[in-house]
Amino acid sequence: MEEIFALIKAFNRLEERVIALTAKVDILVKSPFRKITLDEKAASKLLGISERTLATLRSEGKIPFIKIHRRTLYRTADLYRYLKDNVQKNENPLERE
């Protein structure tokens, strides 16, 4: 019987931690201070390309960037817009017949 009470107590502690963590995640997601810029490494990872390819896109004017001293930053909104604008819709070959 003591084991059951110990398990219930452990489960209740776990449930409280999950609820607290969920609340923190909600605050971070809705916060106006969430990351709005990314460095080159994070931006290239988000896009799924190399840092060199990102630099090429930047130099071709395809992706806007912010230069502060020696740091190059990218707004997440610009990166998501680039992804959205460059999604290629694959035709289903079965639909053509």
C-alpha positions as a LaTeX table, in Angstrom:
\begin{tabular}{lrrr}
\hline
Residue & $x$ (\AA) & $y$ (\AA) & $z$ (\AA) \\
\hline
Met1 & 0.00 & 0.00 & 0.00 \\
Glu2 & 2.89 & 2.35 & 0.79 \\
Glu3 & 4.28 & 1.74 & $-2.69$ \\
Ile4 & 1.03 & 2.89 & $-4.25$ \\
Phe5 & 1.04 & 6.10 & $-2.20$ \\
Ala6 & 4.69 & 6.70 & $-3.17$ \\
Leu7 & 3.82 & 6.24 & $-6.85$ \\
Ile8 & 0.84 & 8.58 & $-6.56$ \\
Lys9 & 3.01 & 11.19 & $-4.85$ \\
Ala10 & 5.70 & 10.86 & $-7.53$ \\
Phe11 & 3.09 & 11.11 & $-10.28$ \\
Asn12 & 1.62 & 14.27 & $-8.70$ \\
Arg13 & 5.10 & 15.88 & $-8.51$ \\
Leu14 & 5.71 & 14.98 & $-12.15$ \\
Glu15 & 2.33 & 16.41 & $-13.15$ \\
Glu16 & 3.11 & 19.68 & $-11.33$ \\
Arg17 & 6.46 & 19.95 & $-13.13$ \\
Val18 & 4.84 & 19.33 & $-16.52$ \\
Ile19 & 2.22 & 22.02 & $-15.83$ \\
Ala20 & 4.92 & 24.49 & $-14.75$ \\
Leu21 & 7.01 & 23.70 & $-17.83$ \\
Thr22 & 3.99 & 24.10 & $-20.12$ \\
Ala23 & 3.32 & 27.52 & $-18.59$ \\
Lys24 & 6.93 & 28.58 & $-19.20$ \\
Val25 & 6.78 & 27.44 & $-22.83$ \\
Asp26 & 3.55 & 29.40 & $-23.35$ \\
Ile27 & 5.20 & 32.52 & $-21.94$ \\
Leu28 & 8.24 & 32.12 & $-24.20$ \\
Val29 & 6.18 & 31.52 & $-27.33$ \\
Lys30 & 3.95 & 34.53 & $-26.71$ \\
Ser31 & 6.74 & 36.81 & $-25.49$ \\
Pro32 & 7.55 & 39.85 & $-27.63$ \\
Phe33 & 11.18 & 39.31 & $-26.65$ \\
Arg34 & 11.56 & 35.94 & $-28.38$ \\
Lys35 & 14.41 & 35.75 & $-30.85$ \\
Ile36 & 13.68 & 37.95 & $-33.82$ \\
Thr37 & 17.18 & 37.74 & $-35.28$ \\
Leu38 & 19.52 & 34.84 & $-35.86$ \\
Asp39 & 23.24 & 34.69 & $-36.50$ \\
Glu40 & 24.67 & 33.02 & $-39.62$ \\
Lys41 & 24.97 & 29.59 & $-38.04$ \\
Ala42 & 21.39 & 29.54 & $-36.73$ \\
Ala43 & 19.98 & 31.06 & $-39.93$ \\
Ser44 & 21.70 & 28.48 & $-42.15$ \\
Lys45 & 20.47 & 25.70 & $-39.87$ \\
Leu46 & 16.91 & 27.03 & $-40.05$ \\
Leu47 & 17.05 & 27.12 & $-43.85$ \\
Gly48 & 18.80 & 23.76 & $-44.07$ \\
Ile49 & 21.71 & 25.15 & $-46.09$ \\
Ser50 & 25.40 & 25.73 & $-45.47$ \\
Glu51 & 26.74 & 29.03 & $-44.15$ \\
Arg52 & 28.52 & 29.50 & $-47.48$ \\
Thr53 & 25.25 & 29.13 & $-49.42$ \\
Leu54 & 23.64 & 31.61 & $-47.03$ \\
Ala55 & 26.47 & 34.07 & $-47.73$ \\
Thr56 & 25.92 & 33.61 & $-51.47$ \\
Leu57 & 22.18 & 34.27 & $-51.12$ \\
Arg58 & 22.99 & 37.35 & $-49.07$ \\
Ser59 & 25.48 & 38.70 & $-51.62$ \\
Glu60 & 22.98 & 38.10 & $-54.45$ \\
Gly61 & 20.41 & 40.14 & $-52.52$ \\
Lys62 & 18.02 & 37.23 & $-52.13$ \\
Ile63 & 17.95 & 37.33 & $-48.33$ \\
Pro64 & 17.91 & 40.60 & $-46.35$ \\
Phe65 & 20.35 & 40.93 & $-43.48$ \\
Ile66 & 21.47 & 43.32 & $-40.77$ \\
Lys67 & 25.14 & 44.17 & $-40.31$ \\
Ile68 & 26.16 & 45.39 & $-36.85$ \\
His69 & 29.90 & 45.87 & $-36.60$ \\
Arg70 & 31.26 & 42.49 & $-37.67$ \\
Arg71 & 28.08 & 40.54 & $-36.91$ \\
Thr72 & 25.66 & 39.57 & $-39.63$ \\
Leu73 & 22.11 & 38.93 & $-38.43$ \\
Tyr74 & 18.99 & 37.71 & $-40.18$ \\
Arg75 & 15.42 & 38.44 & $-39.15$ \\
Thr76 & 13.45 & 35.24 & $-38.69$ \\
Ala77 & 10.49 & 36.80 & $-40.52$ \\
Asp78 & 12.72 & 37.36 & $-43.58$ \\
Leu79 & 13.98 & 33.78 & $-43.48$ \\
Tyr80 & 10.48 & 32.34 & $-43.25$ \\
Arg81 & 9.37 & 34.61 & $-46.10$ \\
Tyr82 & 12.30 & 33.37 & $-48.20$ \\
Leu83 & 11.31 & 29.76 & $-47.50$ \\
Lys84 & 7.67 & 30.45 & $-48.34$ \\
Asp85 & 8.53 & 32.26 & $-51.57$ \\
Asn86 & 10.90 & 29.51 & $-52.71$ \\
Val87 & 8.82 & 26.44 & $-52.06$ \\
Gln88 & 8.59 & 24.52 & $-55.29$ \\
Lys89 & 5.37 & 22.73 & $-55.89$ \\
Asn90 & 6.09 & 19.30 & $-57.30$ \\
Glu91 & 3.64 & 18.17 & $-59.92$ \\
Asn92 & 2.19 & 14.76 & $-59.37$ \\
Pro93 & 2.92 & 12.87 & $-62.62$ \\
Leu94 & $-0.23$ & 10.77 & $-62.12$ \\
Glu95 & $-2.43$ & 13.89 & $-62.26$ \\
Arg96 & $-1.23$ & 14.79 & $-65.78$ \\
Glu97 & $-2.63$ & 11.63 & $-67.34$ \\
\hline
\end{tabular}
